[in-house]
Amino acid sequence: MAIMEFFGCSFIAFGPPFAMFRHTVAHDPVRIIILIASSFFWLLSLLLSSMWWALLKPYDVPLAWSVGMSIVLQHILRFLVYRFWKRVEWGLKLVADRDSKTGVVDNKKYIIAYVSGLGFGIMSGAFAFINILAESLGPGTVGIRGAGDSPMFFVTYALTTLCFILLHTSWNVIFHAGMNKRNYGLTFIVIVSHFAASSLTFFNKDKLYWASILPNYFNLLVSGWLAFRCAGGRLYWMKSEHYHRLHQL
Amino acid sequence: MTSSAGDTGVLHLVEDEKSLEWVLKTGPHSPYIALLYPEYFTREIIYQFRDSGRVNGVLMMREKGANSTSLTSFSTDSSCPNDAFGIYNATSPKRCQKWNAPGNSLLFENLPFPIFFMNNETESEKLIKCYDSFNRPVNGTARSWPLCASQLKSFMLAAINTPTCLRRSAVFNMNPGAAKVCDPLGDQNIVASLLPKNATQSYSDNSIIVVAARMDGASLFDEISPAADSSISGLVTVLSIMKHLGKVREQDQLGSGSSLKNVYFMLFNGEAFGYIGSSRIVYDMGEHKFPISLSNIRYFIEVNQAAASLSNDSYFIHQSELSQSKELTDLLQKNGQQLNLNLTLPKSTKLGLPPSSLHSFLKERADLTGIVITNHEEEYKNKFYNEIFDDEEKIGYIYGDKSVFSVQQNIAGLSAALTNSLLELLGAPPSSHVLPDLDTVDELLHCYLESANCSIFRELLGQNQAPKAHATYVGVVHSPTSLSVVTSLVASLYVGSLVENITVADECWKLQKEKHYFWMNGSCYDTTLINATEALSPAFLLDNYDWASGKYSTWTESIWQKLTVRIFIKPSKLHEIMTLSSGIVVLVLSMVLVRTIGGARLLAVSSKSDSHDGHEWTREQL
């Protein structure tokens, strides 16, 4: 029953983002607004990327050019998201103050960055994965051409999608931190990390699935850790003496 | 016939006893889709598939190898075609004489799984390749998942039988016809009169000759029913006779003074399914809805399977029992001999009348003098009767081959011999006698068997046609097949009279309604003498017809959805369960993790010194 494959892969790719949504966003209407609005910005970047790809199509350029341009566009949009929320922050505060339960902008600076990153990520994951999921509903799986095509395709794709959703979330936090503190090194790290992650996925073409998943998850760990730190998080068992050294990140 | 979601199974090539056993008993990955060559498409094997419950579908391919001479017979019609609709009742020994010995009756069997035919070599190769790469057992042991599988969809809406599906179709619906689940089989018969009927006079008894052939074929598979010997051979013979006689008429050489006043040509449709067309004409005659009646007919001459291509081939004249005419058969034999054609009477007297449209007429008038001319004496020469392989190759037809013993030569010779006999019967002088028209016969055979984009059809229809043969299956009523449409035009061309004073198409079309003028082939033809009559079984016209009586054909065709076949790799059940479980684990784990690490926790950081304006942060405060 390929419907099992469908549900299995949906849960893998969208399970953690769903959990994050449910526990950190769903209870607060303002956060939901931020999430949806940021998703829209990602869609804009997709639109622009596809226009670029369409322009290049007659010239038979390798896919890498379009992927690179898409990454650049996504970050431009990410920057616009950043500016947008900065501008709109006061409005959100107005709305938020009315409801005493929310505290989205009080002293949790990177909530906006986190939520908008999650929105970015979920939308990018959805567009990457939904049509593959739809195919997985059929009775068959990948592999009829032999030559290394693996029935593990769907699961691999799901894992990669999950990775990217979480990566987008982390990148957004790091990006906002970099912009806020004028530490453009951080911004640069985000762009490099994104390029690295996307480049690694080119290994999938040659069926070297492990070569793309493992390094990308490592990338995710590093970015996640960095985001955690940028947002001011500390593992509570860290001693304060190390504080000054660690903050050099 | 199949579930609406399609039937899926693992592909397995049945090419010997072992692989058959595998599918039926020993293979561990049932259900299977059986892939096979025509030699294995037999009644026994299909029944075994049905009874095993392990087969979800059958994919049949073309014969293996380019030289397709290994298949000696393939027919799914009954071994006694249409025996229930003939003149012999159940107790008569002449009823079922195994005319179609290779017939396995699968055409009429209710099978619970879809069966598809792969006509295209490239597609068959893909199937074999997929099977070899993934499924072929190695040293008798099964391969492991993933395996090559196939899904066949041929969902039919109708079920059980005709009275049931008609009743279901008649259910009231706001949208008329929306509840329909089946349609009666039917099309049009083509009836042409050689001479115009005198408006005041009606025909006296025994004054008309009927020359008939059937134009439909059948097969188990949609759109492939070449019926080369089964019907096209006879059809082309009669069309050629029509052309000969039409020409003689135009030259005013028909003569008069004979007691036989006219020739009616009848081309029946739907004969393969219980003599639909001929039974309807006989019924119409009884209801006085037909220009002539049964009593008007003196001779009924039918040309059945007429493809002959060897030097010692002959044609046989089968006669009805109650009324035989030595005069007629002698005449035919004489005219045949003059053209070096062997026309003989069957030696055995125990032989009944072979399946033919003549049966419909004899049922209502047992003393009608009728003959059926075929290329076989007892058992059918045609071992591929009413099935997909009854094509130009099997009858040995080669377009343009006009050598002495070619199919074209034999059919043209038969047609000329019959024409000359008819001319004598009509009282025409010996100078009017014709010679075999090889070109027309050759071209007609090409048109009907190989490509509809031939010169004759193109000129009649005025535009290019698809370069493949028209299917001969009768189809459903109210939807005339391309075959019957083009055949009526051919008949109009041959038997219609040229209107000489009209040379412009528009003038001709203006008079279409009033005078039945038709513009084709660059000229205007008066087509009053050619008519199409509805070929629908009387069972669907009579109120309270007793469906169980078996008097008339009651075949219907189910409404069907798009027919598709696809192949793919199927993962093992284990793989799917593992994927689902991993997904559930990931979901649950993440719900738990996020909850405990928690929104509040993760994001309740830096409680000190966040200011509203991020730009005032200092380095230490990261």
Contacts between the chains, C-beta under 8 A, distances in Angstrom:
chain1	res1	chain2	res2	distance
A	1	B	576	6.3
A	2	B	576	6.9
A	4	B	576	4.2
A	4	B	577	6.4
A	4	B	579	6.4
A	4	B	580	4.1
A	5	B	571	7.4
A	5	B	575	8.0
A	5	B	576	5.3
A	5	B	579	5.1
A	5	B	580	7.3
A	7	B	580	5.7
A	7	B	583	6.0
A	8	B	576	7.5
A	8	B	578	7.9
A	8	B	579	3.4
A	8	B	580	4.0
A	8	B	581	7.3
A	8	B	582	6.0
A	8	B	583	3.5
A	8	B	584	7.5
A	9	B	579	6.5
A	9	B	583	6.4
A	10	B	583	6.8
A	11	B	580	8.0
A	11	B	582	8.0
A	11	B	583	3.1
A	11	B	584	6.0
A	11	B	586	5.8
A	11	B	587	4.3
A	12	B	582	6.3
A	12	B	583	4.8
A	12	B	586	5.0
A	15	B	583	6.8
A	15	B	586	4.6
A	15	B	587	3.5
A	15	B	590	5.1
A	15	B	591	7.7
A	16	B	586	6.9
A	16	B	590	3.8
A	16	B	594	7.4
A	18	B	587	7.3
A	18	B	590	7.7
A	19	B	587	7.3
A	19	B	590	4.0
A	19	B	591	4.5
A	19	B	593	7.3
A	19	B	594	4.3
A	19	B	595	7.6
A	20	B	590	7.7
A	20	B	594	5.5
A	22	B	591	7.3
A	22	B	594	7.6
A	23	B	591	7.8
A	23	B	594	4.8
A	23	B	595	5.4
A	23	B	598	6.9
A	23	B	599	4.9
A	24	B	594	7.2
A	24	B	599	3.6
A	24	B	602	7.6
A	24	B	603	6.9
A	107	B	606	7.4
A	107	B	607	6.2
A	107	B	610	4.4
A	108	B	603	5.2
A	108	B	604	6.9
A	108	B	605	7.7
A	108	B	610	7.6
A	109	B	606	6.9
A	109	B	610	5.1
A	109	B	614	6.6
A	110	B	603	7.3
A	110	B	605	8.0
A	111	B	603	5.6
A	114	B	603	6.7
A	138	B	568	7.3
A	139	B	6	7.9
A	139	B	8	5.1
A	139	B	149	7.1
A	139	B	151	5.6
A	139	B	568	6.7
A	139	B	570	6.7
A	140	B	149	6.6
A	140	B	151	8.0
A	140	B	566	8.0
A	140	B	568	2.7
A	140	B	569	5.6
A	140	B	570	5.7
A	141	B	146	6.6
A	141	B	568	7.2
A	141	B	569	5.6
A	141	B	570	7.0
A	141	B	571	4.7
A	142	B	569	7.0
A	143	B	146	5.7
A	143	B	569	4.0
A	144	B	130	6.3
A	144	B	148	6.9
A	144	B	567	6.9
A	144	B	568	5.8
A	144	B	569	4.8
A	146	B	133	5.3
A	146	B	134	8.0
A	151	B	146	5.1
A	151	B	569	6.5
A	151	B	571	4.7
A	151	B	575	6.4
A	154	B	579	7.2
A	155	B	579	5.9
A	155	B	582	7.3
A	158	B	583	7.9
A	162	B	586	8.0
A	180	B	614	3.9
A	180	B	615	7.1
A	180	B	617	6.7
A	181	B	614	7.6
A	181	B	617	5.8
A	181	B	619	7.7
A	181	B	622	7.8
A	182	B	615	7.8
A	228	B	602	7.8
A	229	B	622	7.1
A	230	B	622	7.1
A	231	B	603	7.4
A	231	B	605	5.7
A	231	B	606	7.2
A	232	B	605	4.2
A	232	B	606	3.2
A	232	B	621	7.9
A	232	B	622	6.3
A	233	B	602	6.7
A	233	B	605	4.5
A	233	B	606	7.9
A	234	B	605	7.4
A	244	B	620	7.4
A	247	B	619	7.5
A	247	B	620	6.5
A	247	B	622	4.7
A	249	B	622	7.5
